[in-house]
Amino acid sequence: MARSGFEIFQSESPEVAAAFNALIESLAKPSALDPKTKHLVYIAMKVATGDPSAVVAHVPMAKKLGATREEIRETILLTLTVCGLKGINSGLAAALEAYDRS
């Protein structure tokens, strides 16, 4: 199986990847938003920017934190106001399949 772009990034640019990972860790620390809400926001942003592989990666994390299938669906439906049907077409099926598999 071919390595993903992220895997190549991690192995080919370890210093930059470490800095990126540190940024992600600092953003994940407790704050005004609970972890489940943060993952739902990430899902919406990734749908809106057309990154279905990131959507699929965040869905199981959100589910583990208590997100329901309906919350995942509604999160993606909210992107209709930002990107129209593009987000629905690129993210909804993959997200719900990832939810059902996890």
C-alpha positions in Angstrom: 0.0 0.0 0.0 1.3 3.4 -0.9 2.2 5.8 1.9 0.0 8.8 2.4 1.3 12.3 1.9 1.2 12.8 5.7 3.4 9.7 6.2 5.9 11.0 3.6 5.8 14.4 5.3 6.6 12.7 8.7 9.5 10.7 7.4 11.0 13.1 4.9 10.7 16.3 7.0 11.0 15.1 10.6 11.9 18.5 12.1 9.0 20.3 10.4 6.7 17.3 11.2 7.7 17.5 14.9 6.9 21.2 15.0 3.6 20.6 13.3 2.8 17.8 15.8 3.7 20.1 18.7 1.3 22.7 17.4 -1.5 20.1 17.1 -0.8 18.9 20.7 -1.0 22.5 22.0 -4.3 23.1 20.2 -5.7 19.8 21.6 -5.1 20.8 25.3 -8.2 21.6 27.3 -9.6 25.0 26.7 -13.0 26.7 26.2 -14.0 23.9 23.8 -14.3 20.3 25.0 -12.4 17.7 22.9 -15.5 16.3 21.2 -16.5 19.7 20.0 -13.0 20.4 18.7 -13.2 17.2 16.6 -16.6 18.2 15.2 -15.1 21.6 14.3 -12.1 19.8 12.6 -14.5 17.6 10.7 -16.5 20.6 9.5 -13.3 22.5 8.5 -11.9 19.4 6.7 -15.2 18.9 4.8 -15.3 22.5 3.8 -11.7 22.5 2.6 -12.1 19.2 0.6 -9.9 16.9 2.7 -12.0 13.7 3.0 -9.0 11.6 4.4 -8.8 14.0 7.3 -12.5 13.7 7.8 -12.3 10.0 8.0 -9.4 10.3 10.5 -11.3 12.6 12.8 -14.6 10.8 12.8 -13.5 7.8 15.0 -11.8 10.2 17.4 -15.0 12.2 17.7 -17.0 9.0 18.2 -14.6 7.8 20.9 -15.3 11.1 22.7 -19.0 10.6 22.5 -20.1 12.1 19.2 -23.2 10.5 17.8 -23.8 9.6 14.2 -26.4 12.4 14.1 -23.9 14.9 15.4 -21.4 13.9 12.7 -24.1 14.2 10.0 -25.3 17.6 11.3 -21.7 18.9 11.5 -21.2 18.1 7.8 -24.7 19.5 6.9 -23.6 22.8 8.4 -21.0 23.1 5.7 -23.7 23.6 3.1 -23.7 27.3 4.0 -20.0 27.5 3.4 -19.3 25.3 0.4 -22.7 24.1 -0.9 -23.1 20.5 -2.0 -19.3 20.1 -2.6 -18.8 19.3 1.1 -21.8 17.0 1.2 -20.6 15.2 -1.9 -17.0 14.9 -0.7 -17.4 14.2 2.9 -20.8 12.9 4.1 -20.7 9.3 2.9 -17.1 8.8 3.9 -17.7 10.2 7.3 -20.8 8.1 8.0 -19.0 5.0 6.7 -16.1 5.7 9.0 -18.5 6.2 11.9 -20.2 2.9 11.2 -16.8 1.1 10.9 -15.3 2.5 14.1 
